[in-house]
Amino acid sequence: ISDDLQEGSSISRALAKHKNVFSDFYVNMVAAGEESGHLDQTFSFLADYLERQYEVTSKVKHALIYPIFVVLTMIGVMTLMLTFVIPQMAPILEDSGQELPIYTKAVLWLSSFVTDYGLIALVVFVVGGFFLTRYARGSGKPSFDQFRLDVPYLGNLYKKLYLSRIADNMNTMVLSGISMVRALETTANIVGSEIYKAILYDALQQVRGGKALSLALSQYPEIPSIMVQMVKVGEETGELGNILKTLSKFYQKEVVAAVDTMVDLIEPAMIVLLGLGVGSLLA
């Protein structure tokens, strides 16, 4: 970037060469700052924006660490039970001469399967997970994004996260003097959901055709009525940037509150799940 600037390039063009580091949103914000002559304010906006996004995103990620750890622990305990403990008990049970209960036979069969074919099953699982991940990041991304929104409670959390991201991106760009069309296009590319990306691109086409943004967004059930009404007020008063800023703060608080509630619920639920899993084997 330093070399490009010394050769006469603008900052935005120099940053645009490094797409893996600087997003379209970042580059467009810098370009708008160069055009308006308020580059210092633009970088201040960007600093605040990145801090807000990091706070919300890291909160969600940290909330998922505990349940993932508990699930992996449960899988590890189950594997040890099925491969070491139960095989030692199986001969005693089978030689007792009594008819074994059906669930005991099921556990013995599962233990035999894990012992004999566990490594093969693990390889199949890893390979299947690899191809599933590639599919989810490729042609299957819209389906996975829709599934993510349809999951009870978790889908509501993701919806609030995307709405927070949309409002935050739009407010930062509109307050920086970037046109609505450009702001919608950039936000659509970085929102992180194919569902909301399609909504924003469709709204973009309608705004280009002369329709108000609030009217364009009102057609989609994924956009709550409070957001549509607030945007409409912003359009009527000429304070859309500040209205979007208020919406951004509102949804950020909603995300943080939802994550805190989920963490409080997950801990006892995971403990009960682990107890049921191990207890079932012991029974």
N, C-alpha and C positions, 0 to 999 in steps of 0.2 A: 504494500500500500504506500509506504514511504517513497519507494522508487517511482511508482506511478504518479504520485503528487509532484515529485521533483521534475517529472517529464511534462507536467502541465495538465494532468488529468484532474477531474473534479473528484471530491471525496466519494460521492455516491457511485460514480463509475468504477472507482478503485475498489470499493467495498463489494460491488456487484460481481466481481470476478471470483469471490470466495463464497459461493452459495451454501457451502457446508457449514459456514460459520455465521454469516449474516443473512437473515431471511429477507423475503421480498418486502415484508412490512418494515423492517429496519432500513433497508435501502431506500424505499419510497419516502419514509420519514425524513431521512437525511437529504434526499433530493428536494423535498418540499422546503426544508430549512434553508437550503442553498438558494432556492428561487425567491423565498420571502426575505432573505437577509437576516433571519433569526436562528442561525445554526446553534448558538449557545442554548437557547430555549428548547430547541428540538432535542438536543442531547440530554437536557434535564428531564424532558418528557420521557425519553427512552429509558433513562436510568430508573425513574419512578415506575414505569410500566414493567420493566424486567424484574424489578424487586417484587411488585405485586404478583406477577405471574409465577415467580419462583416460590413465593410464600404459599400460594394456593396449590400449585402442583406438588410441591414437596409434602404438604399436609396430606394430600390424597395418597401419595406413595408410601409415606410412613404408616398410614393407617392400614395398609395392606401387608406390611412386613410381619406383624404378629400372626394373623391367620395363616399365612404361607408357612411360617416357622412351625406352627402347631400341626398343620396338615402333614408337613414333611416328617415331623417327629412321630406322628401317628403311623405313617407309612413305614418308617424305620422300625418302630416297635412291632408292628404287625409282621413285617418281614422276618425279624429275629424270632418271633414266636413260631411262625410257620416253618422256618427252615432249621431251627435248632431245638426248640422246646418240644413242640408237638411230635416231631419224628421220634424222639426218645420215649414219648408216652404212648405212641401208636401201638407198638407190639404188646404192651401191657393190656391195653383196651381190647385189642383184637383177640388176645389169648384168654380173655376172661370167660369166654363161652356164652356170654349173654348177648342178646340182640341189642345193638347200639341204636340210640335215638337217631332220627333222620338228620338233625342238625349236626350231631357229632360226626356222622358219616360225611356230611358236606364239608366240615372243617378238615377232616382227615384227607378227603379228596383234594381240597384246595392246597393243603400242605404238601401232598405228593406232587401236585402239578407245579407249585412254586419251586420245589426242590429239584425236580427233573427238567422243567422247561422255563424256569425263571429267567435265566440269562437270555434265552431266545425271545421271551416275551418282552424283556427290557429293551433289546435291540429293536424289535418291531415297534415298541412304544416310542423310542427316540426317533427312529426314521419317520414314523407316522406324524410325530410332533413337528419334525422339521418341515415336512411337506405341508402340514396344516398351517404352520406359521407362514410359509411362503404364499399359500393360497389366501390367507387372511390379509396379507400385506399387498396382494395383487388383485386378481379379478374378484376375489371373494370379500374384499374390504367393505363394500356397501352392505352386504348381508350381515357381516360381523358387527358393523357399526349399528345396524338396526337392531340386532339381537342384544347388543349392549344397552340400548335405550329401552328395550322391552323387559329386561330383568327387573323383577320387583325390588323396590327401594334403591338398589344400585343404579338402575336406569334413571331414576329421579336425580340422583347425585351427579351422574354424568351430564344430564340435561342442564342442570344448574351450572356445572363447570363450563360447558360450551356457551351458554348464554352469558356467563360472566366474561368469557374470552371475547365474544362478539362485541359486547357493550364496551369493554375496555379498549379493544383495538379501534373501534369506530370512534370513540370519544377522543382518544389520543390523536387520531389522524384528522378528524374534523376540527378540533381545537387548534391544530397546527396549520390549518388553511388548505388541507387537501380536499379535492372535490369528492362529492358523495359517490360518484361512479367509481373513482379510483379507490376510495376507501372500502367499498363493498367488494370489489374485485380482489384486493389484497387480503382482506379479512377472510374471504371465502377460501383462499389458498392456504391459510395457516390456522383455520379453526380446529382442525384435527379430527373432523367427522365428515364422512362422505354425505351423510344425510343433510347436515346443516350447510355443507358446501353447495349442494344442489339447490337448497332453498335460497341461499344468498345469490347464486348465479341467476336463478330465475327472477328474484327480486331486482337484480341489477338490470336485466333486460327490460323489465317493466318500468324502472326508474328512467332508463334511457328513452323509453317511449312516452315519457311525460307523466307517469303515474306517481303519486306520493309514496314515500317509503312505507309509511304506516299502513296504507291501503294494500300495498304489495305483500307485506308481512302478515296481514290479517287473514290470509287465505290458508295458512298452515297451522295445524293443531300443535306442532312442535314449538311454536312461538306463543307464549302465554299472553292473554289479553292485557295484563298489566303493562307488559313491554310495548305492545301495540299502542295502547292509550297514551303512555308516556312519550313515545316517539311522536305521536300525533300532536300532543301539547308542545313538544319542542319545535315541531315544524310551524305551528301556528304562532308561536311567540318568537321564533328566530333564535331560540336558545337550545338547539338540538345537541350541541356539544356538551353543554353543562347537564342536560337531562340524561344523556348517555353516561356521563360521569357518575351521576346519582344512581343509575341502574347498575353500573359496574360495581359500585361499593355495596349495593344491596345484595347482588348475587354472590359477591365474594363472601359476605357475611353468611349467606345461606349455605354456601359450600362448606365453610369452616364449621358451622353449626351441625350440618348433616354428617360431616366426617367425625366430629366429636361424639355424636349420638351413635354412629356406627361402631366406633371403637369401644364405647361403653357396652354395646350389645354383643360385639364379637367375642370379647374375652370370656364371659361365662358360657356362651354358646360353644366355643371351641373346646373349653374344658369338659363340658358335658359330652360333646361328640367324641373326644379322645377317651373319656371314661366308658362310653357305650361301646366303642370299638374293642377296647381291651377286655371289658367286662363280658362281651358276647363270646369272645374266644375262651375266656376262663369258664364261662357257664357251659 
